[in-house]
Amino acid sequence: MSETNNQNQNNNQEVDLNQLLKVRREKLAALQEAGKDPFTITKFDRTHYSQEIKESFETLEGKTVVIAGRIMGKRIMGKASFCNVQDFKGNIQSYVARDSVGEDVYAEFKKYDIGDIVGITGEVFKTKTEEISIHASSIVLLTKSLQILPEKFHGLTNTDIRYRQRYVDLIMNKDVKDTFVKRSQILSSIRRYLDGQGFLEVETPVLVQNAGGAAARPFETHFNALDEDVKLRISLELYLKRLIVGGMEKVYEIGRVFRNEGTDTRHNPEFTLMELYQAYTDYHGMMDLAENLYRHVAQEVLGTTLIPFGDEMVDLGKPFERITMVEAVKKYAGVDFATIQTEEEAKALADEHHIHYEKRHKKGDILALFFEEFVETKLIQPTFVMDHPVETSPLTKRKPEDPDFTERFELFITCREMANAYSELNDPIDQRGRFEAQEELKAQGDEEANSIDEDFLNALEIGMPPTGGIGFGIDRLVQLMTNCYAIRDVLLFPTMKTLDK
């Protein structure tokens, strides 16, 4: 087909769409002129959802029910018609006959459009084809849809539109709605588990003077009332630790954090993080908690600990593997950092293996780069990678027997970091030194380095008990448990570039 013919076809489709939209507005105007404006209706009392009617057909057959939902299909057949109504829990067919609802109402019903929201009262029955349905005795238009829904058979497949118009995506794609229902159930299950373990859910500031607790670039804004620059938090850590100092021995927070970084299948600039802190335990305690939490949520929400993800089957029922970072690099890259003594040796190894590093990087940084290059993509089944180098762990306790490393782990599943945990550093002198090292990195151009937080240091000087802490990426957990590869598929409204106007 020529370019001219294509253009003509597109123009004709646009004209047809505009005409259809015009007809819908004309129908609304006619209703308003007749004193039947659906937008004046403020309430409609329903008795049942579609799913309840289908599941309880034996007890509801022949009884009157009231439903409400969106018309997703219509078949007009003279004096009687069918429509399919979709509500939050599913959909159900309704039989609408002129003799049952009245001639005037039936005439109005025939003018209803796909997408209109209606309320139907009627008796539950089965059609000759054994489909559970409602024989309408009355039907009322509750909302007039002035837009055109995507064609039902093909659904809404344009990914960009799906994310920008999630409300349409939820209407057209049942699997999408099911994902977000599961997300809500997962969060509820997490809270039940932690509350049962004696944790308190708390809330800490989103606008902060010092955005610390993670290696990330913050968003910055200006607080007019105080004429001060502030940042959106990148982590929940430093305020939750202040609460541990204050004697709240088990705390957690589930909240949005913000990082001024790019978007891809694993990252969105605002996302949901959960952090929890427990006094008088260490990173081994956090490993046990993380493993038990994942297992509990999977069993409660999904009914199984075998989770399909892409082509893999993740087994949360087996004990999670525990391996140090040095052991992991030796296992998957064939390089034993236990034998590397100097920064120069580490950089020579990096050159040999074509690992890019920066001049400021030390031996521990090079180890972490080897891990990222050779190990992460191998960690499909749940694996705790323990004992990270001190250079990459500014808030973590050193290992007493090997102070070049820290009591830290990351949990990896499906090659993704799912959680990050420490035996928390509670030595204010050591913490100040590490903050100062971070300040040097910032001065050298590292925009993700932490700044000194004097109030947090003051809290540590008051005294923080030995503490274990962990941060969970909630969105990644939901991705795993709903078999969604991209983070945007588990965010109701992911960050999108503004369309040109």
N, C-alpha and C positions, 0 to 999 in steps of 0.2 A: 504494500500500500504506500502511495506517495506521501511525502510530508504534508502536502496541501490537503489530501484526503484525511490524514490523521488530525490535522488542525480543525477541519470541518466537523469531524466526528466529535472532537472535544467540545467545540462550540455548541453543537446540537445537544450534547449531554448536559452542558451548563444551562442551556435554555430550558431543557426538560426539568432539571432540578429546581431551577428558579420558579418554574410554573407550579411544580408540586408544593414548594414552600408557600407560594402565594395562595394556593387552594386551601392549605391548612389554616392560614390566617383568615381567609374568608369564612371558613367554617366556624372559627372562634368568634369572629365578628357577628355572624348570624346567631350564634348561641347567646352572645351578650345582648344583642338587640331583642331577643325573645325573653330576656330575663333569666337565662339559664347559664350564666357565666360560671364555669367550673372552678375558677380561681377564687370565688367567694366562699367555697366550702372549706370549713376550718377543721372538721373532724369526721372520722368514719370509724365506727366500731366493728371490728372484725372478730369472729369467734375462733377461726381455725386458719392454719397455714396449709398449703397444698400437701406437704409431706405428711402432716398429721392425718389428713383425710385419707390418703392412700394407705398409710400404715394401720389405720383403725377402721378400715372399710366395713368390717363385719359388724361393728357396733354402731357405725354412723349411717349405714345404708338406710335410705328412706327418711332420714332426719334432716332438718333444715340447718344449714351452715351459712356463715357469712365470710367471704374472702375479699381480699383487695390485692391488686397487682397490676402489672403492665401487660397490655395486649401484645403478644409476640407472633400471633398468627390468627387469620380469619378465613372462614369459608362461608360465603353467602349462598344460600340455596332456597330462594323463594320465600316461603312462609316460615322457614326455620333455618338456623345457621349455627355454626360452631365458632368458638374462639378459644385460643390458648392463652391462659393468664399465668404470668411468671411473678412469683413473690420471692422473699428472701431465701426460703428453704427449698424452692423447686418450682414446678409448674403443674397446672392441671387444666383439663379441658372443661369448657362450659357449653351446654346446649341452650341456645337462646331461641325460643319459639314465639311467634307473634301472638298466638292465643294465650300464652302464659304471661308475657310481660305487658301486653297491650299494644295496640296498633301504633300509637304515637311513639312510645318508647322504642318499639322495634324499628321504626323508621329512622329514629335518631341513631340507634345502635348501628344500623347499616352504614352510617356515615362516619363511624369511628375509624381512626387510623391506627396502624401498627405503631406502637410506642405510647399510645394513650393509656392513662392509668384509670382503672375502673374499680367499682365495688359491686360485688354480685352476691345476692341472696338466693338460695335455692336448695333443692333436695339432692342428696348424694345417691347416685345410681351407677349402673354399668351399662354401657352401650352394647349393641349386638356384637361388636368386635371385642367385648370384654374390657373396654377401657373405662377406668373409674372416672366419673365426670360429675358435674353439677348441673342439674336441670334448673335453669334460672327462673325465678319468679319475679325478680326485679334486678335492674342493672342501672348504675348511675355513673356518669362521667365525673371523675374526681380531679383530673388534670389533663389538659389538652397538650399533646406534644406538638411543638411547632417545628421540630427538626426531623430529618429522615435518618432512621437507623440503618446501619450497614445491612446488606442483603443477608438474610438469616443463614442460608446454606453455606456460604463461604465465611461468614463471621467477620470479625475485625482482625485482619492479618497484618496491616501496616504497623510495624513495630513502633515507629516514631509517633504515630497517632495514638497507638495504644497507651504509651506512657504519658503523652500530653493530655489525652482525654480519657483518663482512667475510668471515669464514670460510665463512658460508653463501653469500655473494655469489660467492666464488671457486668454490664447487662448482657453482652454478647458472648462472653467466654466463661462458661461455668467453672473450668479449671482455675481460672484466675481468682474468682471469688473464693473457691475452696482453699487456695493458697493463703489468702488473707484471713480466712476463718481459722485455719491452722496456726497462723502466726499469733493470733490472739490467744488461742488455746495453749500454745507453747509458752507465752509470757505468763499466763495464769498458772501453768504447771510449775514454772521456775519459782514463782512467788510462793506457791504452796509448799514446795520442797524447802526453800530457804526459811520461810516462816516456821515450818515444822522443826527446823534445826536450831531455832532460837535467834535467828537474825532479825534485825530491825531494818525496815525500809526507810530511807531518809532522802532528803532533797538538799542539794548544795547549789551554789551560785552558777549561773550560766555566763553572766558578764563578770569578768575578772580583770584585775590589774596585771596579774602575772599568769600567763597560760603555760603551766608546766605539767609534768607528769608523763610526757610522751615526746618522742622526736617527731615533731610536725610543725608546719608553718600555720600560725593562727590567722583568723580573720580579725581585722581591727576596725573599730568604729569610735565615734566621739559621743560622750555623754554630756549633753548640753547643760543640764542642771548643775553639774559640778565642774563644767568646763575641763573635763579630763578625758584623755584617750583610754579606752578599755578594749579588751579582747573577748572574743567568744572562746569558751573553754575548749581545749583539745583533749582533755582527760578529766576523770573524776577523782583522781588519786589524792592530791594533796589536801583537799578539804576532808575527805573521808578519813585520812590518817589523823587529822586534827581531832576528829571525833573519837578515835581510839585513844589518843592522849587524854581526852576528856572523860574517859571511863566507859564509853559505849563500846563494849568489847566485841560485839558482832554486828556489823552494819553492811548494808548493800544499797546501791542505787542503780536504777535502770533509767537512762536518760540520753538525750541527744547530745552529741559532741560535734565539733565543727573543725575541719582541717582544710586549709587553703591549698588543695592539691587537685590533680586531674581526676577525670572519671574514666573507669573501665569496667570490665565485668566483675571486678572485686572491690572497687572503690567508688564512693560517692562522698562529696564534700561534707554532707551532714549525714550522720548515721547513728544507730542506737548501740550504746555501749552499756554493759553491766560491769560494775566493779564491786567487789566485796572484800572486807578485811576482818580478820579474826585474831584477837589477842591470844598469846600463849601457844601459838602453833607456828609451823614453818612451811616451806614449799612442798614438803612431803605431805603435810596435811591438806594443802591446796590440791595436790594431785589426786588424793583420795576423794576430796569433795567434787572436783571436776568430773572424774570418772563416774561417780555415783549420780551426779546431777544429770549428765548426758543420758545415762541408762534409764533413770527415772522418767525423764521427759519423753524419751522415745517410747517407752512402754505405756505411759499414761495417754499420750496423744495419738500414737500410731498403733499401739497394741503389739509392737514387736521391737526387738533390738537389732534386727537385720534391715538395713536401710539401703534401698537402691539409689545410686547416684550416677547418672550417665550409664556407662557400661560396667560400672563397678558395683559390688555389693559390700557395703561397709558393715562390719560386725562390731556393734557396741556391747555385745554380751560377753565377749572375751576380755581378759585383763589387757589393759592398754600397754603397749610396749614402752619401756623406759630406757633411754640411751643418752649418754652425754654427747655434747656437740663434737668433742674431739673424737669420740668413738664413731659417731655418725660420719664425719668427714673421712676417717680412716676406712670405714666400711664401704662407702660409696665413691670416694675419690682416690682411694689408695694412698693418701697422704697422712702421715702420722705427726700431728702438731705437738704431741708429747715429746718429740725429739727436737723440736725447733726451739732454740735458745734465744735468738736475737731477732730484732725487727728487720735487720738486713737479710737474714736467712728467710724470713717469711716473705719479704718482697721479692727475693730471688725466685722462690717457689711460685709466687703469683705470676711473675714474668714467664716462667717456664710453662705454666698452665693457661696463659693468656687471660689472666684475671685482671681487669682494670681496677686500679686503686689510685688514691690521691696521696700527695706528698705527706699530708698530716696523719695518714693512717698508721696505726701501730700494729703490733703482732696480733692482738686480739681482734682488731678490725679486719685484718686479712683472713683470720680464721672464719669470721662471720661471712665474709665475701665468698670463701670456698663453700661454706654451707649453702648459701643462696644459690650458687652456681651448680653444685653437684648433688645436693641432698634433697632439697625441698620437693622436687618433682618425683621423688621416689616414695614419699610418705603418704600412701593412700589410706592404709588402715590406721586407727588411732595410735599416735605415738607422742610420748612426752620427750622432748629434746631438752636435756638438763645442762646445767653448769655452763652458762654463757660467760664470755670474757668480760672483765670488769670495764673495759673501754666502751662497751655497748650497753652497759647496765648501770646508769648513774644513780639509781635509787635502790639498789639491791645490796644485801649483805654479802660480804666476801665469804668464800669458803675458808674456815679457820686453818684447814690443813693445806690449802693451796690458794693464797690470796690473789693470784692473777685471775681467778675465776670466781663467779658469784653463785649463790643459791637461787637460781632462776631457771624456769622452764617455759617453753612454749609448747602448746598442744597443736599438733598437725593432724588433719584428716583431709583426705582427697587433695593432698598437696597444698592445702591452705592452712595458714595460721588461724586457729580457732580461739585460742586463749593464751594469755601471757601472765606469768605469776612469779612472785618473789617470796623469799624470806626478806621481809622489809628491812631496809637500813634504818637503824634507830640511833646510830652514833652521830650526834650533831657535828662533831669535829670532822669526821670522815665525810659527812654529807656536805659540809661547807667546802671542803677541798674538791669534791667532785663537781659541785656547782661552779666553782672557780674554773675548773678545767673545761666545763661546758661554756662558760663565758669566753674563754680563750678561743674555743672553736667558733663561737658566734663572731668574734672579732676577726677571725680568718675567713668569714664569709659563709659559715654554716647557718642557714636560716632556720633550721630545725632544732638547733641546740637550745637547751634550757637556760633560763636566767636565774640568778640568785633570788630566792624567795626568803626574805629576812623573817617574815612572820612564821613561815613554816619551820625555819631553823629555831626560832624562839620556842615553838611548840615542842620540837625534839629536845630542846634543853630543859623544858619542864619535865620531860621523860615519857617516852613511848615504850610500852612493854614489848617483848619479843612478839612479832606479828607476822602472819602470813596473809598475803593479798593476791588477788587474781582479777584480771579483766577479761570479759567474754565479748566477742563480737556477736551481738544478737542476730544481726542480719545474716551473717555467715552460718550461724546455727540453723536459722530458718531455711536458708538455701539448702543445707544438707537434708533437713527433715521434710522438705517439700520437693526435692529433686529439681531445684532451679539453678541453672548454671550461672546466670547473671544476677548481680545484686539488684539491678533495677526491677527484676521480676518479683522481688519480695519487699519493695518499697512502694507504698501506694502512690506517692507523688515524687519520683526521683528528680534530681536536679537536671534541668534541660536548658540548653542555650535558647535565649529569647528569639522568637521568630522575627525576621525583618518586617517592619510595618509598611 
